[in-house]
Amino acid sequence: MPHEIKGLNEECGVFGIWGNPNAAELTHLGLHTLQHRGQEGAGIVGLTDHGLVRHHGLGLLSEVFTKPMQLAALHGSAALGHVRYSTAGGRVLENIQPLLFRFSDEAIALAHNGNLTNAISLRRKLEDNGAIFQSTSDTEVLMHLVRRSKQPTFAAQLKEALNKVHGGFAFMLLTEHAMYAASDPNGFRPLVIGALPDGGTVICSETAALNAIGAKFVRDVQPGEMLTVDDAGLHAEQYTTDTQLSVCSMEFIYFARPDSNIFGVNVHEARVRLGEQLAREQPVDADIVCGVPNSSLSAAIGYARASNLPYEMGLVKSQYVARTFIQPTQELRERSVRMKLSAIPDVVRGKKVVLVDDSIVRGTTSMQIVKLLRQAGAKEVHLRISSPPLRFPCFYGIDIQSMDELMAANHSVAEMRELLDVDSLGFLSVSGLEESVGLKTTAPHGGLCTAYFTGDYPTPLDDYAAGFAKEMACRKIDVSEVSAP
């Protein structure tokens, strides 16, 4: 979700319901389906007979809601929930969302997935004008902008504030009178609308969460769109027409659940196509194909299918260990790899194995997995990655902020092959990524944000521009001409 002003970026999940008597309970179920998007904090605000009531805390949803009374206290006709991922320096209770603001005239709950690229400068300006912040999260900036607006209605105030924040965001707000949602002008972060059969409108991060509570998918929230849901129904308007679809490509590659659809494209089927294209671009003489559980299994199926090689379960994952990419420290990432994965010697022993993974970020996980396969007796290990090399930071809400931590930004493919101790290493091309996802759009890059691979950012970088330019200069890379080799 949002990034801490002095920390790294995050990835989170939001879920809200208006107009159902079991809103809080259904939100709790929906958040369980979005738990993969954030594991360090969770919270729900319920619209009760006593107004907006919040329960939140650090940890998994099951660790935050441990007693029936905690959820019962939120019972009502509307609710807003959030699961959060943060990094070092940001894991404090004050940042756990939804944030709840109590003013003399109303109470407002606010949840956010993404990262505001101009949050630092906006916060500085607001503080100079007397604003007092209660958290270090960039999410709070939006509320200060809303409260300073002179527009006559809350919807108009929110619309004005949305035009002042930049970057990647999916915002949701809950008041005693309505629920609101908004997507950034590029649609970086997914947000979908659903309808419950017994009444109520649902807005959340992924369609899988709609399925989990029996809600019918209505449509995706469009870039630059603001929604208002109240007892009169759903009202949609564009707060800006300066839009261009640039869905975060990592949603298709890694983050989203395989049973979710994003702008009409099923994530599992997209990953299968990524694997098929990878096999065409990076073939290898091998005996079996294995995927890294769980996000790489679909791509491994595609690779095996296109290469006419048997797909085997060479690795087994414990379902009770958090995702290593979003562990808060490097030490925890390294330790958790062996806790969550093990190789099956009887499957890989003496075999030339194609190991399919979705990405290489720091390289830590890949190194450990290759070791597992070799120790299990694999004759050869050929690593195939169903995304292009990650060489550039993300400024829109993913935990990739510095090139220093990106393996592909600091080593050639040949050097990476040696460091990873694999017999060969191959990545998917950027064009192969764009074509395989297959969004039905005429937007550049097939409607995807591929900046992490190319350095071609679809928006100005605002507060990050100077730092990024300095990093490029230190690496003797022309910022105006960066592209993945």
C-alpha angles and dihedrals in degrees: 000000000000121000127246112247090242098025142067131282128277146205120219145165130235130196130178138172131192125188106018125111091222096047097133094046092048091046089054090054092046093051090055087061089052095046090110088068095061135006108171101072143005139185145171130201115200129198101228136168085271096052127255113353125183137202117182141149150152121289138030121338089255089054094048096046103046101142130052091230091063092063094035089060089062095051113137147098098293138031142173123205139183140188115200142204119194135167136224112319096020104071098107130126093240090067097050111113154267087053111215120211122190116199130175091258104033149351122241131191118203132193129177142186115194141034131279112223093201097041095111095053092042092050092049091051092047092049090049086056093052104271116151115206122209097195140031092234120113088224091080091063090074093057093052090051091050094051092049094052117110093206115128099237135041091241091054091047091052092047091053092048093049089058090057099053121076135196133044119334147149106192127190126184133184128199131167089263106040149352120241134195135180138182125208118255091262100043090232093157119048121244126171139186125226139175127220118224092229094047135285140093121251127200119182147144100264139023090231088072090054090053091050093062097036096254121151117238111243105175147303120277105250126232111276093013127138121198129200118194120188139140089290092059138253121333121187130192138161112248086191135014093199093099139141124177111243107156112190103261090211088069088067094037101044124338109059124073115257090237092059127095122214117196091337097314121112110227095219093050091047090053091049089054090048088056093047092051091046090056090052093048098038110029122173138184103248145139104228142007121227128184128211107244128275119354094032099052095089092052090047090054089053093048092050092047095051095043096044091235125137115260111226135181098239094156130049124201129208106228092211100070123084123246110279096218090064099043109123099233136038092236092056091047091055095047095045093057093071091039092058105033135053132170125232106230094197089059102044104028111121092358133125099234128202104207111200119200130170099231147343113231111158094352094235096114094044092052092052094047093050089051090052092053094046092047088051089058105262109167094209134003118207111186117210121184120205092212135051119266112288103235107149136055125258117230098178103074114300127112095255110098106138131048088216090075095047114095094203092051091060104035139044120240089258091052091047091051090056095044092049092046094229128145091231138358128204135174133200116253122246091242089049089053094050094046095044096052088052105195110184098240142107091220118125117276091019091292092300133119104234096166092121088065102033108024088234102133116195094214138035111274095224109183091016097050098089094046093047091049090050092051091049091049091051088052090044092239120144105236091207093055105035117141136149111270 
